Amino acid sequence: MPQVKAVINIENVVASATLNQKVDLNAVVKGYPGVEYRPEQFPGLVFRLKSPKTATLIFNSGKMVCTGAKSEKEARRAVMKVIKELKKGGIIIISKPDLKIQNIVASASLGGMIDLEKAAFTLGKTMYEPEQFPGLIYRMDEPKVVILLFASGKLVCTGAKKEQDVYTAVQKLHVLLEEKSLIFYD
């Protein structure tokens, strides 16, 4: 158990959903003038929700990508709300969507300073080029995530498929940094 408790915030959850049917995007625009659709610039339509505050891309193939959610549950709620809105607008949707979490991005603070130079040699599976980017890139195998470590003790964890993977990865890294004397507390 690390000396200092890490503070972790889920920043963004990206979910994809498949409706298994075609969607007439022009019909969606007629029902919802507030949506963004410029087919000459991008083939998808942007459907924004105020609550939960998300943006969902909808493609005519029936595929959807929801971004901006702060939890897996919120991402699912957003997709279901968009589908409900589409139905209200007269779009016929036959089946339940096939929903999958694609990526979870989280930030964390470990409450100490990290020796990135030493960490680059000690941890393995790292990339550290301070002239190009101030953070160390660490690839963890289990759970399979990528963590950006900064000297300030702040982290960004990306690539998780489940919220629990974020907590597990940060905890595991925090313990490792302490065991190898790579983190220092004031």
Backbone as a printed PyTorch tensor [residue, N CA C, xyz], in Angstrom:
tensor([[[  0.8530,  -1.1960,   0.0000],
         [  0.0000,   0.0000,   0.0000],
         [  0.8910,   1.2500,   0.0000]],

        [[  0.7290,   2.1430,  -0.9940],
         [  1.5630,   3.3430,  -1.0500],
         [  1.3800,   4.2570,   0.1790]],

        [[  2.4290,   5.0420,   0.4940],
         [  2.4050,   5.9550,   1.6290],
         [  1.3190,   7.0150,   1.4920]],

        [[  1.1510,   7.5330,   0.2690],
         [  0.1790,   8.5950,  -0.0070],
         [ -0.8800,   8.0260,  -0.9480]],

        [[ -2.1530,   8.3490,  -0.6930],
         [ -3.2310,   7.8480,  -1.5450],
         [ -3.2750,   8.6620,  -2.8440]],

        [[ -3.3060,   7.9720,  -3.9660],
         [ -3.3920,   8.6380,  -5.2760],
         [ -4.7910,   9.2210,  -5.4700]],

        [[ -4.8520,  10.3960,  -6.0940],
         [ -6.1360,  11.0140,  -6.4300],
         [ -6.3530,  10.7640,  -7.9230]],

        [[ -7.4140,  10.0260,  -8.2440],
         [ -7.6670,   9.6250,  -9.6310],
         [ -8.9740,  10.2300, -10.1350]],

        [[ -8.9340,  10.8010, -11.3480],
         [-10.1430,  11.3530, -11.9850],
         [-10.3160,  10.7420, -13.3640]],

        [[-11.4960,  10.2040, -13.6340],
         [-11.8080,   9.7220, -14.9810],
         [-12.1390,  10.9820, -15.7940]],

        [[-11.4210,  11.2050, -16.8940],
         [-11.6000,  12.4210, -17.6950],
         [-12.5040,  12.2090, -18.9040]],

        [[-12.4000,  11.0290, -19.5240],
         [-13.1580,  10.7820, -20.7500],
         [-13.3400,   9.2860, -20.9680]],

        [[-14.5550,   8.9100, -21.3190],
         [-14.8350,   7.5180, -21.6720],
         [-15.3600,   7.5330, -23.1020]],

        [[-14.7280,   6.7510, -23.9700],
         [-15.1480,   6.6550, -25.3680],
         [-15.8180,   5.2960, -25.5620]],

        [[-17.0530,   5.3420, -26.0410],
         [-17.8000,   4.1030, -26.2760],
         [-18.2550,   4.0630, -27.7250]],

        [[-18.2880,   2.8630, -28.2820],
         [-18.8350,   2.7210, -29.6350],
         [-20.0960,   1.8840, -29.5270]],

        [[-21.0170,   2.1410, -30.4310],
         [-22.2550,   1.3680, -30.4420],
         [-22.6080,   1.0800, -31.8950]],

        [[-23.1980,  -0.0740, -32.1200],
         [-23.6340,  -0.4470, -33.4590],
         [-25.1250,  -0.7160, -33.4100]],

        [[-25.8530,  -0.0740, -34.3110],
         [-27.3100,  -0.2590, -34.3510],
         [-27.7250,  -1.4040, -35.2720]],

        [[-26.7650,  -1.9370, -36.0360],
         [-27.0380,  -3.0200, -36.9850],
         [-28.1290,  -2.6410, -37.9980]],

        [[-28.1200,  -1.3850, -38.4160],
         [-29.0370,  -0.9090, -39.4470],
         [-28.5200,   0.4240, -39.9800]],

        [[-28.9820,   0.8100, -41.1530],
         [-28.6030,   2.1080, -41.7280],
         [-29.4170,   3.2130, -41.0530]],

        [[-28.8320,   4.4180, -40.9840],
         [-29.5360,   5.5680, -40.4070],
         [-29.5200,   6.6960, -41.4360]],

        [[-30.7030,   7.2650, -41.7070],
         [-30.8030,   8.3840, -42.6510],
         [-30.4330,   9.6640, -41.8950]],

        [[-29.1950,  10.1200, -42.0930],
         [-28.6970,  11.2830, -41.3530],
         [-29.4450,  12.5670, -41.7110]],

        [[-29.9020,  12.6820, -42.9570],
         [-30.6720,  13.8670, -43.3470],
         [-31.9990,  13.9300, -42.5980]],

        [[-32.5930,  12.7750, -42.3520],
         [-33.8530,  12.7130, -41.5880],
         [-33.5970,  13.1260, -40.1370]],

        [[-32.4290,  12.7680, -39.6030],
         [-32.0730,  13.1480, -38.2280],
         [-31.9400,  14.6710, -38.1570]],

        [[-31.3080,  15.2740, -39.1720],
         [-31.1300,  16.7290, -39.2160],
         [-32.5010,  17.4270, -39.2500]],

        [[-33.4470,  16.8750, -40.0150],
         [-34.7950,  17.4640, -40.0820],
         [-35.4690,  17.4270, -38.7110]],

        [[-35.2950,  16.3200, -37.9950],
         [-35.9110,  16.1640, -36.6650],
         [-35.1950,  16.9480, -35.5810]],

        [[-33.9110,  17.1800, -35.7670],
         [-33.0880,  17.8690, -34.7600],
         [-32.2000,  18.9010, -35.4410]],

        [[-32.6990,  20.1100, -35.6700],
         [-31.8950,  21.1300, -36.3440],
         [-30.6200,  21.5010, -35.5610]],

        [[-30.5630,  21.1760, -34.2950],
         [-29.3950,  21.5010, -33.4670],
         [-28.1760,  20.6270, -33.7100]],

        [[-28.3350,  19.5150, -34.4220],
         [-27.1940,  18.6290, -34.6570],
         [-26.2610,  19.2320, -35.7060]],

        [[-24.9980,  18.8220, -35.6570],
         [-24.0260,  19.3030, -36.6460],
         [-23.8440,  18.2330, -37.7110]],

        [[-24.0680,  18.6200, -38.9610],
         [-23.8650,  17.6720, -40.0610],
         [-23.4030,  18.4120, -41.2980]],

        [[-22.1370,  18.2080, -41.6390],
         [-21.5690,  18.7990, -42.8600],
         [-20.8940,  17.6610, -43.6350]],

        [[-21.6810,  16.9240, -44.4220],
         [-21.1540,  15.7390, -45.1110],
         [-19.9520,  16.0090, -46.0180]],

        [[-19.8140,  17.2470, -46.4960],
         [-18.6680,  17.5580, -47.3570],
         [-17.3650,  17.6290, -46.5490]],

        [[-17.4730,  17.8390, -45.2280],
         [-16.2860,  17.9000, -44.3700],
         [-16.0490,  16.6040, -43.5930]],

        [[-17.1500,  15.9640, -43.1300],
         [-17.0380,  14.7600, -42.2970],
         [-18.2860,  13.9080, -42.4950]],

        [[-18.1240,  12.5900, -42.6820],
         [-19.2860,  11.7450, -43.0120],
         [-20.2730,  11.4980, -41.8550]],

        [[-19.8950,  11.8990, -40.6480],
         [-20.7810,  11.6520, -39.5080],
         [-21.5040,  12.8840, -39.0370]],

        [[-22.5360,  12.6460, -38.2550],
         [-23.3470,  13.7030, -37.6760],
         [-22.9690,  13.8030, -36.1910]],

        [[-22.9320,  15.0110, -35.6350],
         [-22.5910,  15.1800, -34.2190],
         [-23.8550,  15.5110, -33.4370]],

        [[-24.1980,  14.6370, -32.5070],
         [-25.3890,  14.7920, -31.6730],
         [-24.9090,  15.0690, -30.2590]],

        [[-25.0860,  16.3250, -29.7990],
         [-24.6170,  16.7060, -28.4600],
         [-25.7390,  16.6220, -27.4360]],

        [[-25.3800,  16.1380, -26.2530],
         [-26.3270,  16.1110, -25.1320],
         [-25.8090,  17.0520, -24.0440]],

        [[-26.7310,  17.7060, -23.3610],
         [-26.3330,  18.5610, -22.2350],
         [-26.1280,  17.7180, -20.9790]],

        [[-26.9810,  16.6680, -20.8190],
         [-26.8560,  15.7970, -19.6550],
         [-27.1000,  14.3440, -20.0570]],

        [[-26.1340,  13.4560, -19.9270],
         [-24.7420,  13.7290, -19.5770],
         [-24.0420,  14.4980, -20.7160]],

        [[-23.1320,  15.4050, -20.3670],
         [-22.4720,  16.2810, -21.3510],
         [-21.5530,  15.4360, -22.2470]],

        [[-22.0930,  15.0460, -23.3950],
         [-21.3530,  14.1810, -24.3240],
         [-21.6150,  14.6220, -25.7640]],

        [[-20.7850,  14.1020, -26.6560],
         [-20.9980,  14.2750, -28.0970],
         [-20.9840,  12.8740, -28.6950]],

        [[-22.0000,  12.5740, -29.4890],
         [-22.0730,  11.2640, -30.1230],
         [-22.0370,  11.4380, -31.6340]],

        [[-21.0750,  10.7790, -32.2550],
         [-20.9920,  10.7820, -33.7180],
         [-21.9080,   9.6710, -34.2090]],

        [[-22.7290,   9.9820, -35.1930],
         [-23.6100,   8.9670, -35.7760],
         [-23.2850,   8.9020, -37.2650]],

        [[-23.0570,   7.6870, -37.7450],
         [-22.7510,   7.4820, -39.1610],
         [-23.9290,   6.7720, -39.8180]],

        [[-24.0720,   6.9420, -41.1550],
         [-25.2260,   6.3340, -41.8310],
         [-25.1710,   4.8050, -41.8040]],

        [[-24.0090,   4.2400, -41.4630],
         [-23.8770,   2.7770, -41.3570],
         [-24.5650,   2.2540, -40.0990]],

        [[-24.9500,   3.1850, -39.2010],
         [-25.5680,   2.7680, -37.9430],
         [-24.5530,   2.6780, -36.8150]],

        [[-23.3070,   3.0190, -37.1250],
         [-22.2780,   3.0100, -36.0880],
         [-22.2990,   4.3570, -35.3700]],

        [[-22.0250,   4.3060, -34.0570],
         [-22.0170,   5.5110, -33.2380],
         [-20.7670,   5.5110, -32.3590]],

        [[-20.2400,   6.7140, -32.0830],
         [-19.1010,   6.8450, -31.1730],
         [-19.4460,   7.9670, -30.1910]],

        [[-19.4610,   7.6330, -28.9190],
         [-19.8110,   8.6030, -27.8830],
         [-18.5490,   9.0040, -27.1140]],

        [[-18.3080,  10.3060, -26.9810],
         [-17.1470,  10.7930, -26.2290],
         [-17.5950,  11.8210, -25.1920]],

        [[-16.7500,  11.9930, -24.1760],
         [-17.0100,  13.0300, -23.1800],
         [-17.6170,  12.5340, -21.8870]],

        [[-18.0240,  11.2700, -21.8360],
         [-18.6150,  10.7320, -20.6060],
         [-17.5480,  10.6260, -19.5260]],

        [[-17.9630,  10.6950, -18.2720],
         [-17.0310,  10.6340, -17.1470],
         [-17.0500,   9.2720, -16.4530]],

        [[-17.8420,   8.3310, -16.9810],
         [-17.8630,   6.9690, -16.4380],
         [-18.4480,   6.0330, -17.4930]],

        [[-18.2470,   4.7230, -17.2910],
         [-18.8070,   3.7320, -18.2180],
         [-20.3300,   3.8510, -18.2160]],

        [[-20.8880,   4.0000, -17.0240],
         [-22.3370,   4.0880, -16.8410],
         [-22.8890,   5.3040, -17.5970]],

        [[-22.1790,   6.4420, -17.4790],
         [-22.6060,   7.6700, -18.1550],
         [-22.5460,   7.5110, -19.6730]],

        [[-21.5300,   6.8050, -20.1740],
         [-21.4040,   6.5690, -21.6240],
         [-22.5900,   5.7570, -22.1240]],

        [[-22.9470,   4.7100, -21.3730],
         [-24.1020,   3.8730, -21.7500],
         [-25.3890,   4.7060, -21.7260]],

        [[-25.5400,   5.5210, -20.6670],
         [-26.7250,   6.3670, -20.5240],
         [-26.8370,   7.3370, -21.7050]],

        [[-25.7080,   7.9250, -22.0980],
         [-25.6920,   8.8870, -23.2110],
         [-26.1220,   8.2210, -24.5150]],

        [[-25.5770,   7.0450, -24.8080],
         [-25.9260,   6.3380, -26.0500],
         [-27.4170,   6.0050, -26.0550]],

        [[-27.9280,   5.5170, -24.9220],
         [-29.3470,   5.1540, -24.8430],
         [-30.2360,   6.3950, -24.9950]],

        [[-29.7800,   7.5270, -24.4440],
         [-30.5450,   8.7740, -24.5350],
         [-30.5830,   9.2710, -25.9870]],

        [[-29.4470,   9.1650, -26.6950],
         [-29.4020,   9.5720, -28.1110],
         [-30.3730,   8.7030, -28.9160]],

        [[-30.3700,   7.3990, -28.6520],
         [-31.2640,   6.4840, -29.3770],
         [-32.7280,   6.8350, -29.0840]],

        [[-33.0160,   7.1350, -27.8250],
         [-34.3670,   7.5180, -27.4200],
         [-34.7930,   8.8030, -28.1590]],

        [[-33.8640,   9.7590, -28.2440],
         [-34.1370,  11.0210, -28.9630],
         [-34.3830,  10.7570, -30.4480]],

        [[-33.5740,   9.8690, -31.0440],
         [-33.7460,   9.5400, -32.4630],
         [-35.1320,   8.9450, -32.6880]],

        [[-35.5490,   8.0320, -31.7970],
         [-36.8730,   7.4050, -31.9100],
         [-37.9660,   8.4640, -31.7930]],

        [[-37.7830,   9.3900, -30.8390],
         [-38.7580,  10.4790, -30.6520],
         [-38.8640,  11.3280, -31.9140]],

        [[-37.7320,  11.4640, -32.6150],
         [-37.6980,  12.2580, -33.8490],
         [-38.1770,  11.4930, -35.0720]],

        [[-38.6990,  10.3080, -34.8700],
         [-39.2770,   9.5420, -35.9760],
         [-38.3220,   8.5840, -36.6720]],

        [[-37.1110,   8.4200, -36.1380],
         [-36.1640,   7.4710, -36.7300],
         [-36.4890,   6.0860, -36.1500]],

        [[-36.7090,   5.1350, -37.0180],
         [-37.0650,   3.7850, -36.5560],
         [-35.7880,   3.0090, -36.2500]],

        [[-35.6860,   2.5820, -35.0110],
         [-34.5310,   1.7830, -34.6080],
         [-35.0600,   0.4340, -34.1270]],

        [[-34.6010,  -0.6090, -34.8010],
         [-35.1520,  -1.9390, -34.6120],
         [-34.6180,  -2.6470, -33.3640]],

        [[-33.2800,  -2.7160, -33.2550],
         [-32.7140,  -3.5190, -32.1690],
         [-31.9840,  -2.6850, -31.1230]],

        [[-31.6480,  -3.3370, -30.0310],
         [-30.8370,  -2.6980, -28.9860],
         [-29.4100,  -2.5390, -29.5180]],

        [[-28.7300,  -1.4480, -29.1370],
         [-27.3770,  -1.2500, -29.6680],
         [-26.3670,  -2.2220, -29.0470]],

        [[-25.3610,  -2.5450, -29.8360],
         [-24.2480,  -3.3650, -29.3650],
         [-23.2000,  -2.3610, -28.8960]],

        [[-23.0680,  -2.1820, -27.5690],
         [-22.2170,  -1.1310, -27.0170],
         [-20.9180,  -1.6860, -26.4430]],

        [[-19.8180,  -0.9710, -26.6860],
         [-18.5140,  -1.4190, -26.2310],
         [-17.6730,  -0.2150, -25.8000]],

        [[-17.0380,  -0.3080, -24.6270],
         [-16.1420,   0.7530, -24.1710],
         [-14.8280,   0.5820, -24.9300]],

        [[-14.3730,   1.6440, -25.6030],
         [-13.1640,   1.5700, -26.4170],
         [-11.9280,   2.0910, -25.6860]],

        [[-12.1200,   3.1360, -24.8670],
         [-10.9720,   3.7790, -24.2340],
         [-11.4270,   4.5920, -23.0350]],

        [[-10.6450,   4.5290, -21.9760],
         [-10.9020,   5.3640, -20.8100],
         [ -9.6230,   6.1460, -20.5380]],

        [[ -9.7640,   7.4630, -20.4130],
         [ -8.6220,   8.3260, -20.1110],
         [ -8.8340,   8.8850, -18.7140]],

        [[ -7.7990,   8.7840, -17.8880],
         [ -7.8940,   9.2890, -16.5190],
         [ -6.6400,  10.0620, -16.1710]],

        [[ -6.7840,  10.9950, -15.2300],
         [ -5.6160,  11.7070, -14.7120],
         [ -5.4720,  11.2880, -13.2510]],

        [[ -4.2470,  11.3890, -12.7450],
         [ -4.0170,  11.0260, -11.3490],
         [ -2.8830,  11.8620, -10.7910]],

        [[ -2.9060,  12.0180,  -9.4860],
         [ -1.8260,  12.7010,  -8.7960],
         [ -1.3580,  11.7680,  -7.6850]],

        [[ -0.0430,  11.4850,  -7.6700],
         [  0.5050,  10.5530,  -6.6830],
         [  1.0030,  11.2630,  -5.4170]],

        [[  1.0240,  12.5830,  -5.4520],
         [  1.3930,  13.3390,  -4.2610],
         [  2.8770,  13.3890,  -3.9410]],

        [[  3.7210,  13.0920,  -4.9160],
         [  5.1680,  13.1530,  -4.7100],
         [  5.8630,  13.4890,  -6.0140]],

        [[  7.1830,  13.6410,  -5.9630],
         [  7.9630,  13.9300,  -7.1690],
         [  8.5430,  12.6160,  -7.7030]],

        [[  8.5300,  12.4750,  -9.0320],
         [  9.0490,  11.2450,  -9.6530],
         [ 10.3690,  11.5470, -10.3460]],

        [[ 11.3550,  10.6750, -10.1090],
         [ 12.6510,  10.7860, -10.7920],
         [ 12.4950,  10.0950, -12.1520]],

        [[ 12.1770,  10.8600, -13.1860],
         [ 11.8950,  10.2970, -14.5120],
         [ 13.1300,   9.6790, -15.1670]],

        [[ 14.3000,  10.3190, -14.9810],
         [ 15.5590,   9.8010, -15.5410],
         [ 15.7640,   8.3680, -15.0620]],

        [[ 15.7190,   8.1950, -13.7400],
         [ 15.9440,   6.8850, -13.1140],
         [ 14.8240,   5.9100, -13.5020]],

        [[ 13.5890,   6.4120, -13.5520],
         [ 12.4330,   5.5690, -13.8960],
         [ 12.5600,   5.0190, -15.3160]],

        [[ 13.0980,   5.8230, -16.2220],
         [ 13.2540,   5.4030, -17.6200],
         [ 14.1320,   4.1500, -17.7180]],

        [[ 15.1600,   4.0730, -16.8470],
         [ 16.0620,   2.9090, -16.8610],
         [ 15.5240,   1.7530, -16.0370]],

        [[ 14.8240,   2.0540, -14.9580],
         [ 14.4020,   1.0330, -14.0020],
         [ 13.1310,   0.2820, -14.4130]],

        [[ 12.1420,   1.0090, -14.9390],
         [ 10.8370,   0.3990, -15.1930],
         [ 10.7870,  -0.5530, -16.3850]],

        [[ 11.5110,  -0.2630, -17.4520],
         [ 11.3960,  -1.0860, -18.6630],
         [ 10.1040,  -0.7160, -19.3860]],

        [[ 10.0310,  -0.9770, -20.6870],
         [  8.8660,  -0.6230, -21.5130],
         [  8.5260,   0.8640, -21.3770]],

        [[  9.5750,   1.7040, -21.4250],
         [  9.3670,   3.1450, -21.3110],
         [  9.9670,   3.8720, -22.4970]],

        [[  9.5270,   5.1090, -22.6720],
         [ 10.1100,   6.0090, -23.6560],
         [ 10.2200,   7.3560, -22.9660]],

        [[ 11.4080,   7.9230, -22.9710],
         [ 11.5910,   9.2150, -22.3120],
         [ 12.5640,  10.0590, -23.0970]],

        [[ 12.0580,  11.1020, -23.7370],
         [ 12.8830,  12.0430, -24.4790],
         [ 12.4770,  13.4470, -24.0650]],

        [[ 13.0510,  13.9320, -22.9310],
         [ 12.6380,  15.2170, -22.3640],
         [ 12.7640,  16.4200, -23.3050]],

        [[ 13.6250,  16.3190, -24.3220],
         [ 13.7600,  17.4300, -25.2810],
         [ 12.4960,  17.5510, -26.1370]],

        [[ 11.8070,  16.4240, -26.3170],
         [ 10.6230,  16.4250, -27.1650],
         [  9.3110,  16.4610, -26.3980]],

        [[  9.2800,  15.8200, -25.2070],
         [  8.0580,  15.7540, -24.4060],
         [  8.4630,  15.5930, -22.9450]],

        [[  7.8890,  16.3890, -22.0440],
         [  8.3290,  16.3700, -20.6440],
         [  7.9390,  15.1210, -19.8460]],

        [[  7.0990,  14.2680, -20.4260],
         [  6.6510,  13.0820, -19.6910],
         [  7.3290,  11.8140, -20.1430]],

        [[  7.3190,  10.8220, -19.2420],
         [  7.8290,   9.4920, -19.5550],
         [  6.6340,   8.6430, -19.9680]],

        [[  6.7680,   7.9120, -21.0440],
         [  5.6890,   7.0520, -21.5320],
         [  5.9750,   5.6340, -21.0490]],

        [[  5.0430,   5.0890, -20.2860],
         [  5.2160,   3.7490, -19.7120],
         [  4.0860,   2.8440, -20.1970]],

        [[  4.4630,   1.7250, -20.8080],
         [  3.4680,   0.7640, -21.2910],
         [  3.3550,  -0.3850, -20.3060]],

        [[  2.1710,  -0.5200, -19.7240],
         [  1.9310,  -1.5870, -18.7450],
         [  1.2300,  -2.7480, -19.4610]],

        [[  1.6640,  -3.9710, -19.1500],
         [  1.0690,  -5.1460, -19.7940],
         [ -0.2430,  -5.5740, -19.1480]],

        [[ -0.2980,  -5.4900, -17.8110],
         [ -1.4760,  -5.9820, -17.0980],
         [ -1.8470,  -5.0510, -15.9670]],

        [[ -2.9330,  -4.3150, -16.0480],
         [ -3.8300,  -4.1870, -17.1980],
         [ -3.1330,  -3.4720, -18.3610]],

        [[ -3.6110,  -3.7230, -19.5720],
         [ -2.9630,  -3.1630, -20.7660],
         [ -3.3430,  -1.6890, -20.9180]],

        [[ -2.4620,  -0.8150, -20.4220],
         [ -2.6790,   0.6370, -20.5060],
         [ -1.3590,   1.3240, -20.8080]],

        [[ -1.4450,   2.5930, -21.1840],
         [ -0.2530,   3.4190, -21.3580],
         [ -0.3830,   4.5470, -20.3440]],

        [[  0.6890,   4.7810, -19.5890],
         [  0.6640,   5.8390, -18.5790],
         [  1.7510,   6.8570, -18.8850]],

        [[  1.3530,   8.1270, -18.8990],
         [  2.3170,   9.2100, -19.0380],
         [  2.6430,   9.6680, -17.6280]],

        [[  3.9270,   9.6500, -17.2660],
         [  4.3510,  10.0740, -15.9320],
         [  5.0670,  11.4100, -16.0540]],

        [[  4.7730,  12.3190, -15.1370],
         [  5.4440,  13.6140, -15.1100],
         [  6.1950,  13.7550, -13.7920]],

        [[  7.2690,  14.5450, -13.8100],
         [  8.1230,  14.7270, -12.6330],
         [  7.3160,  15.2170, -11.4200]],

        [[  6.2350,  15.9550, -11.6740],
         [  5.3890,  16.5210, -10.6120],
         [  4.5990,  15.4580,  -9.8410]],

        [[  4.6480,  14.2070, -10.3180],
         [  3.8710,  13.1450,  -9.6730],
         [  2.4890,  13.0090, -10.2870]],

        [[  2.2450,  13.7540, -11.3520],
         [  0.9570,  13.6570, -12.0460],
         [  1.0800,  12.6060, -13.1540]],

        [[ -0.0410,  11.9450, -13.4410],
         [ -0.0750,  10.8900, -14.4560],
         [ -1.2670,  11.0810, -15.3710]],

        [[ -1.1730,  10.5100, -16.5630],
         [ -2.3290,  10.3630, -17.4400],
         [ -2.3340,   8.8970, -17.8510]],

        [[ -3.4560,   8.2360, -17.6110],
         [ -3.5920,   6.8160, -17.9460],
         [ -4.5820,   6.7140, -19.1020]],

        [[ -4.1900,   5.9960, -20.1490],
         [ -5.0570,   5.8500, -21.3090],
         [ -5.0470,   4.4160, -21.8230]],

        [[ -6.1040,   4.0500, -22.5310],
         [ -6.1620,   2.7160, -23.1230],
         [ -6.9390,   1.6980, -22.3130]],

        [[ -7.4250,   2.0860, -21.1380],
         [ -8.1820,   1.1440, -20.3050],
         [ -9.5480,   0.8760, -20.9420]],

        [[-10.0510,  -0.3270, -20.7400],
         [-11.3750,  -0.6970, -21.2640],
         [-12.4110,  -0.7330, -20.1340]],

        [[-11.9140,  -0.7690, -18.8840],
         [-12.8010,  -0.7780, -17.7210],
         [-12.2600,   0.2220, -16.7040]],

        [[-13.1650,   0.8910, -15.9790],
         [-12.7390,   1.8550, -14.9690],
         [-11.8140,   1.1850, -13.9470]],

        [[-12.1370,  -0.0430, -13.5680],
         [-11.3310,  -0.7490, -12.5660],
         [ -9.8800,  -0.8950, -13.0180]],

        [[ -9.6630,  -1.0420, -14.3340],
         [ -8.2970,  -1.1630, -14.8640],
         [ -7.4720,   0.0930, -14.5650]],

        [[ -8.1140,   1.2660, -14.5880],
         [ -7.4210,   2.5290, -14.2870],
         [ -6.9210,   2.4810, -12.8470]],

        [[ -7.8160,   2.1420, -11.9130],
         [ -7.4570,   2.1090, -10.4910],
         [ -6.3690,   1.0680, -10.2150]],

        [[ -6.5020,  -0.0950, -10.8520],
         [ -5.5220,  -1.1640, -10.6900],
         [ -4.1500,  -0.7150, -11.2120]],

        [[ -4.1230,  -0.1190, -12.4010],
         [ -2.8660,   0.3010, -13.0290],
         [ -2.1640,   1.3840, -12.2130]],

        [[ -2.9110,   2.3910, -11.7580],
         [ -2.3110,   3.4810, -10.9900],
         [ -1.7610,   2.9490,  -9.6680]],

        [[ -2.5370,   2.1060,  -9.0020],
         [ -2.1040,   1.5050,  -7.7270],
         [ -0.8270,   0.6840,  -7.9270]],

        [[ -0.8230,  -0.1430,  -8.9710],
         [  0.3170,  -1.0140,  -9.2810],
         [  1.5800,  -0.1800,  -9.5650]],

        [[  1.4310,   0.8810, -10.3680],
         [  2.5540,   1.7450, -10.7060],
         [  3.0580,   2.4910,  -9.4640]],

        [[  2.1260,   2.9740,  -8.6520],
         [  2.4680,   3.7190,  -7.4360],
         [  3.3250,   2.8380,  -6.5040]],

        [[  2.9030,   1.6020,  -6.3120],
         [  3.6460,   0.6490,  -5.4730],
         [  5.0420,   0.4120,  -6.0610]],

        [[  5.1010,   0.2190,  -7.3730],
         [  6.3660,  -0.0230,  -8.0650],
         [  7.3260,   1.1620,  -7.9090]],

        [[  6.8100,   2.3700,  -8.0610],
         [  7.6420,   3.5770,  -7.9180],
         [  8.2160,   3.6750,  -6.5070]],

        [[  7.4200,   3.3040,  -5.5060],
         [  7.9030,   3.3390,  -4.1190],
         [  8.9430,   2.2510,  -3.8710]],

        [[  8.6480,   1.0310,  -4.3490],
         [  9.5850,  -0.0950,  -4.1540],
         [ 10.9520,   0.2060,  -4.7540]],

        [[ 10.9630,   0.8640,  -5.9090],
         [ 12.2130,   1.1490,  -6.6140],
         [ 12.7990,   2.5140,  -6.2370]],

        [[ 12.2150,   3.1630,  -5.2180],
         [ 12.6640,   4.4890,  -4.7610],
         [ 12.7040,   5.5220,  -5.8900]],

        [[ 11.6450,   5.5500,  -6.6800],
         [ 11.5620,   6.4830,  -7.8070],
         [ 10.6430,   7.6560,  -7.5110]],

        [[  9.9510,   7.6140,  -6.3560],
         [  9.0510,   8.6940,  -5.9740],
         [  9.4610,   9.2090,  -4.5910]],

        [[  9.4020,  10.5450,  -4.4490],
         [  9.8330,  11.1770,  -3.1930],
         [  8.7470,  12.1030,  -2.7020]],

        [[  8.4570,  12.0210,  -1.4030],
         [  7.4330,  12.8790,  -0.7980],
         [  8.1000,  13.9400,   0.0620]],

        [[  7.4750,  15.1360,   0.1000],
         [  8.0120,  16.2270,   0.9330],
         [  7.7260,  15.9880,   2.4070]]])
